[in-house]
Amino acid sequence: MSIQQIERAIEQLPAAERNALESRLLTRRYGLSALNEKEQAELLASLDEAEREIDEGRSYTPDQVRQRLRGWFGK
């Protein structure tokens, strides 16, 4: 099956099924399983830090959020 055939088939799916397929593909490409053990540990630690900051009621400007996200995701 060609990529074009797959794309045409995807276009015929109901929106909910297209969204589910997109989520699966993104998870396959960018999910935790795509990371090595060290990267997984760093990401989870960063997410834990973000959750703690939210629980503590810290707030940030949109620019600060962008900077923090880069740090949380190692970019």
C-alpha positions in Angstrom: 0.0 0.0 0.0 1.4 3.4 -0.9 1.5 6.5 1.3 -1.0 8.2 -1.0 -3.4 5.3 -0.6 -3.0 5.4 3.2 -3.6 9.1 3.2 -6.8 8.7 1.1 -8.0 6.0 3.5 -7.3 8.2 6.5 -9.2 11.1 5.0 -12.3 8.8 4.8 -12.2 8.1 8.6 -14.6 9.8 10.9 -12.9 12.7 12.8 -12.7 10.8 16.1 -11.0 7.9 14.4 -8.5 10.2 12.6 -7.7 11.9 16.0 -7.2 8.5 17.6 -4.9 7.4 14.8 -2.9 10.7 15.0 -2.5 10.2 18.8 -1.2 6.7 18.3 1.3 7.8 15.7 2.5 10.7 17.8 2.8 8.4 20.8 4.8 5.9 18.8 7.1 8.6 17.5 7.4 10.8 20.6 6.2 8.8 23.5 8.2 7.6 26.4 9.1 4.4 24.6 11.0 6.5 22.0 13.3 7.7 24.7 16.2 5.9 26.3 16.2 5.2 30.0 18.2 8.3 30.9 15.9 10.5 28.8 12.8 9.0 30.3 14.1 9.6 33.8 14.9 13.2 33.0 11.6 13.8 31.5 9.7 12.3 34.3 11.7 14.2 36.9 11.0 17.4 35.0 7.3 16.6 34.9 7.4 15.9 38.7 9.0 19.3 39.2 6.4 21.0 37.1 3.6 19.3 39.0 5.2 20.4 42.4 5.3 24.0 41.2 1.7 23.9 40.1 0.7 22.4 43.5 2.6 25.2 45.2 0.5 27.7 43.4 3.4 29.2 41.4 2.3 31.2 38.4 4.3 32.4 35.4 3.9 34.8 32.5 3.5 33.2 29.0 7.1 33.8 28.2 8.2 32.3 31.5 6.1 29.2 30.8 7.8 28.8 27.4 11.2 29.0 29.1 10.1 26.5 31.8 8.7 24.1 29.2 12.0 24.1 27.4 13.8 23.3 30.6 11.2 20.6 31.6 11.6 18.9 28.2 15.3 19.3 28.0 15.4 21.8 25.1 
